[in-house]
């Protein structure tokens, strides 16, 4: 019984795994959002701005998912 009580009370006080998931999710959302922003139609005032070198250019297909794959 003493061992069971010791195991039950010997827990970390800060949820490191939950914090790691939160930080990684925020970084992923920011990255995906930035790529989507720079590849979308630009809002008023941003038409003449250039795309940063680190953001890949995504080419849109007329019928995505239909027809033969482009190789």
N, C-alpha and C positions, 0 to 999 in steps of 0.2 A: 504494500500500500504506500509505503514511504517513497519508493521508486516512482510510482505512478504520479504522485503529487509533485515530485521534483521535475518530471518530464513535462507535466502540464503547466508549471509555472516558469519553466526555462524557455520562454518564447522571445523572439526578437521584438523590440518595442516599436520598430519602424519598418513598415512594409516596403522593403527594397525592391522586390519584384514588381509590385504595383507602380512604384515610382519610375522604374525603368521602362515599363510598358507605356506609361504616360509620356515620358520624354521622347521615346522612339516614335510613338504615334504622332506627337506634335511635329517632330522633324520631318516625318514622312508626309504629313498633311501640308506642311509649308512648302516642301519640295514639289509635290504634285500640283499644288495650287499655283506655284510660280511658273511651272512649265505650262499649265493651262492658261494662265494670264498672258504670257508672252506669245502663245500660239493662237489666241482668240482675236476677234475683231477689237481693235483698240478704241477706247472711249475718247470723247472729245478732248483734244489737247495732247493726246498720246500718239496720234497718227504718224508723226515724223520721227518718233523715237526708235532707236535701233535695238535689236535683240542682243542681249549679252552673249558672249562667246560660249559660256558654259551651258546655256539652254539649248537643247536640241530642237531642230525644226521638224515639225510633224506635218507630213503631206496628207491632205484629206483625199479620200477616194470618193468617186461619184456614187458608187454603190458598195459600201463596205460589207463584206461578208458574202457577197453574191458573185457567182461566176468563178473563173479559174484563178488560182493564186498567182500573183506576180512574183516571179523568181528571177 
